[in-house]
Amino acid sequence: MLTDKTRALAQGPNFAVLTTMLPSGTPQSHVMWVDADDDHLYVNTEIHRRKFKNIEENPRATVVIMENGNPWSFSEVRGTVVETIGGQRARDHIDELSNKYLGKDYANAIQSERVILKIAPDREFTFPPGG
C-alpha cells in the first residue's frame, strides 16, 4: 500500500522521474507523468522506447515524485513493475494523464503502442519525513 503522501503526489499534477537500468547497468532517468491507486504507481510509455525495453529486461524501477512548485517535498518509491497493461486501456490512460497535466487529450503522435507500467512499491521514502 502506498503512503498517503505518495498517493496524493502521484494523483495530483506533479511530475515524476522514472529511473530504469540500461543493459550496461547504467541508470537511465526520464521526467514522466504519473498516476496511482491505493497500492501501485502507474507510468505510461510506448513499447519502442528504451525505458520499456529496460523494464522488460529488468523490472526494477525507482520513481521520484516532486510536489509542483516545491521540489523539496517529494516521495521516492523503489519498486518492481508487476504488470504491463496495453491496448485501449493504455491509450485511454495517456489521455487521462494529459488532461490532468495539460487540460486536454494527448496530442502527440503515437509511434508504436502505449503501455502502462504498474509499479508495486518495495520501499518508500518521503520528505519531509511524515509530511
C-alpha positions as CSV (number, residue, x, y, z in Angstrom):
1,M,0.0,0.0,0.0
2,L,1.3,3.4,-0.9
3,T,1.6,6.1,1.8
4,D,-0.9,8.9,1.8
5,K,1.7,11.4,0.7
6,T,3.0,9.3,-2.2
7,R,-0.6,8.6,-3.4
8,A,-1.5,12.3,-3.2
9,L,1.6,13.4,-5.1
10,A,1.0,10.8,-7.8
11,Q,-2.7,11.6,-8.2
12,G,-2.0,15.3,-8.4
13,P,-0.4,17.2,-11.4
14,N,3.1,16.6,-10.0
15,F,6.0,15.4,-12.2
16,A,7.9,12.3,-11.6
17,V,11.3,11.0,-12.6
18,L,11.4,7.3,-13.6
19,T,14.7,5.5,-13.4
20,T,15.3,2.2,-15.1
21,M,18.5,0.3,-15.7
22,L,20.2,0.0,-19.2
23,P,21.6,-3.4,-20.2
24,S,25.1,-2.0,-19.3
25,G,23.9,-1.4,-15.7
26,T,23.9,2.4,-16.1
27,P,20.7,4.1,-14.8
28,Q,18.5,6.0,-17.2
29,S,16.1,8.6,-15.9
30,H,13.2,10.4,-17.6
31,V,10.7,13.1,-16.4
32,M,7.3,11.5,-16.6
33,W,3.6,11.9,-15.8
34,V,2.5,9.6,-13.1
35,D,-0.7,8.2,-11.5
36,A,-1.6,5.9,-8.6
37,D,-4.2,3.8,-6.9
38,D,-4.0,2.7,-3.3
39,D,-1.3,0.1,-4.0
40,H,0.6,0.9,-7.2
41,L,2.1,3.7,-9.2
42,Y,1.3,3.9,-12.9
43,V,3.6,5.3,-15.7
44,N,2.6,5.4,-19.3
45,T,5.1,5.0,-22.2
46,E,5.4,3.3,-25.6
47,I,6.8,-0.1,-26.3
48,H,9.5,1.1,-28.7
49,R,11.1,3.3,-26.0
50,R,14.3,2.4,-24.3
51,K,12.7,2.7,-20.8
52,F,10.2,0.0,-21.7
53,K,12.9,-2.3,-23.1
54,N,14.8,-1.7,-19.9
55,I,11.8,-2.8,-17.8
56,E,11.4,-5.9,-20.0
57,E,14.9,-6.9,-19.2
58,N,14.9,-5.8,-15.5
59,P,11.6,-4.9,-13.9
60,R,13.1,-2.8,-11.1
61,A,12.4,0.9,-11.2
62,T,12.6,4.0,-9.0
63,V,10.1,6.8,-9.2
64,V,10.6,10.2,-7.5
65,I,7.6,12.4,-7.5
66,M,8.1,16.1,-6.7
67,E,5.4,18.5,-5.5
68,N,4.7,21.1,-8.1
69,G,6.2,24.4,-7.0
70,N,8.0,22.8,-4.0
71,P,10.6,20.2,-5.2
72,W,11.8,19.8,-1.5
73,S,8.5,18.0,-0.9
74,F,8.8,14.6,-2.6
75,S,8.3,10.9,-2.4
76,E,10.7,8.2,-3.7
77,V,9.4,4.8,-4.5
78,R,11.7,1.9,-5.3
79,G,9.7,-0.9,-6.7
80,T,9.1,-3.5,-9.3
81,V,6.9,-3.4,-12.4
82,V,4.5,-6.2,-11.7
83,E,2.3,-5.8,-14.8
84,T,2.2,-4.0,-18.1
85,I,-1.2,-3.0,-19.5
86,G,-1.6,-2.3,-23.2
87,G,-4.4,-1.8,-25.7
88,Q,-7.2,0.6,-25.4
89,R,-6.8,0.9,-21.6
90,A,-3.3,2.3,-22.1
91,R,-4.4,4.6,-24.8
92,D,-7.2,6.0,-22.6
93,H,-4.8,6.3,-19.7
94,I,-2.5,8.7,-21.7
95,D,-5.5,10.9,-22.4
96,E,-6.4,10.9,-18.7
97,L,-2.8,11.9,-17.8
98,S,-2.7,14.6,-20.5
99,N,-5.9,16.0,-19.1
100,K,-4.6,16.0,-15.6
101,Y,-1.3,17.8,-16.6
102,L,-2.4,19.8,-19.7
103,G,-6.2,20.0,-19.6
104,K,-6.7,18.3,-22.9
105,D,-6.4,14.9,-24.6
106,Y,-2.9,13.6,-25.6
107,A,-2.0,15.3,-28.9
108,N,1.4,13.7,-29.8
109,A,1.5,11.0,-32.5
110,I,1.8,7.5,-31.1
111,Q,4.7,5.9,-32.7
112,S,4.2,2.3,-31.6
113,E,1.8,1.2,-28.8
114,R,1.0,2.8,-25.5
115,V,1.6,0.7,-22.4
116,I,1.1,1.3,-18.7
117,L,3.8,0.2,-16.2
118,K,2.2,-0.9,-13.0
119,I,4.8,-0.5,-10.2
120,A,4.5,-2.1,-6.8
121,P,6.5,-0.4,-4.1
122,D,9.2,-2.2,-2.2
123,R,10.4,0.8,-0.3
124,E,9.1,4.4,0.1
125,F,10.8,7.5,1.4
126,T,9.0,10.8,1.8
127,F,10.5,14.2,2.5
128,P,9.9,16.0,4.7
129,P,9.5,12.8,6.8
130,G,5.9,12.1,7.8
131,G,4.8,15.1,5.6
